[in-house]
Amino acid sequence: MSVPPKKHEYLRLFRSIQHNQIKYQIPLILRMFGILNKVNMRNENRYIICNFLDQYSDRIGLKEDIYKVSNQVSLNHLFLYAINKAKEKNLIEALFSEYINSINAISKKKSL
C-alpha cells in the first residue's frame, strides 16, 4: 500500500487544530473524518468513532456493544450516527476531543 504524497501535510494540519476554544467544531470534525479517510486510515477513523460511542453509551442510550455492531454498518453511517448523537446530547466537544487526542497519538506514532 502506497503512502499518499500529502500525508505529512495532513499531519501538520491536524497538529494545528490543537485547542478546544474553536467556535465551530463540527466542520473541523467533518474535515478530520474526511482526511483520515483520504490517507487510508479508515480503521482508525472507525475506532475513534466507536471509542466515542462506547465512552458515552449511557448518555446516548446505546445498549449494544458498539465494537461488534460497528462492522455491520458503513463508516459513513456510523459517523453520521455519532455526530447526530453528539449534537443531540451536547457532546460535540467530547467528539472533537476524541478526534484531536487520537490524531495526536497517530501523529506521534507516525513521526517515530
N, C-alpha and C positions, 0 to 999 in steps of 0.2 A: 504494500500500500504506500503510495507516494504522499509526501507531505506537501500541502498547498503552499505556494510561494509566499503568500501573505500571512502565514501563520504567526510569525513573530510580530507583525503589525497588529494582528488581532490581540495578541497577548499584551502588547503595550496599551492598546485601547482599554482592555479590561483593567489593567493596573491604574489607569487614570480615573476610573469610576470607583473611588475608594470611600467616599464619605456618605453618610446617611441623611445629610441635610438637603438632599435633592428634592425639589418640589414635586416633580412628576416622575415617579419611579416606574410606572407601568410601561412607558415607552422604552425605558432602559432595560427592563426585564425582557421585553419582546426582542430587543436588539441582541441581548446576551444569548437568549434562546436561539435566535437565528444564526448568530455567529458560531455558536457551538455546533450547530448542525452543519454549517458550511465547512468547518475544519474537521469534519468526520468524527465528532465527539458526541454522537447521538446516545451512546450508552451512558456517558457521563451526564448528559442532559436528563435522561430518564431517571438516573439515580438521584440527581438534585431534586427533581420534582417529587419522586417517591419519598425521599427523606423529609421534605417539607410536609407532604400529606400525612406521613406516618407520625411526625412530631406533633402535629396539630389535629390528629384524627378525632380526638374527643371534642374539640370545639367545632370541627367541620361536620361531625356526625358520621364519620366513615367507620363502618363496622367490620369490613373485610380486611384481610392482610393485604395492604396495597402492593407489596413486593410480588405477591402471587398474581394478583389481578392485573397489574400493570402491563404484563406481556400479552394480554388478551385484547388490548386496545392500542390504537396508533399513538405515536408520540405526540402528534398534534392534538388529538382528543384528550390525552392525559394533561397536556399543558393548558388547554382551554378549561378543563375541569378545575385545575389548580388555581388558575388566575381568577376564575369566577368565584370560587370559594374564598379565595383571599380577599377579593373585593367585598363579598357579602359579609364576611366575618371580621373585617378591618385587620387583615393580616398581610397587607401589601408590604409593609416594612419587613416583616418576617421572611416573606418570599424573596424580597430584594436582598436581604442579608444572607439568606441561604445561597443565592447565586453568587454574591460577592465573595463570601467565605470559601465556597467551593472553587470558584475560579482562581482565587488567590492560591489555594492549595495546588491546583492544577498547574498554575504558572510556576510555582516554586519547584514542583516536581519536574516539569519540562525544562527548566533552566539548569538543572543539575547535570 
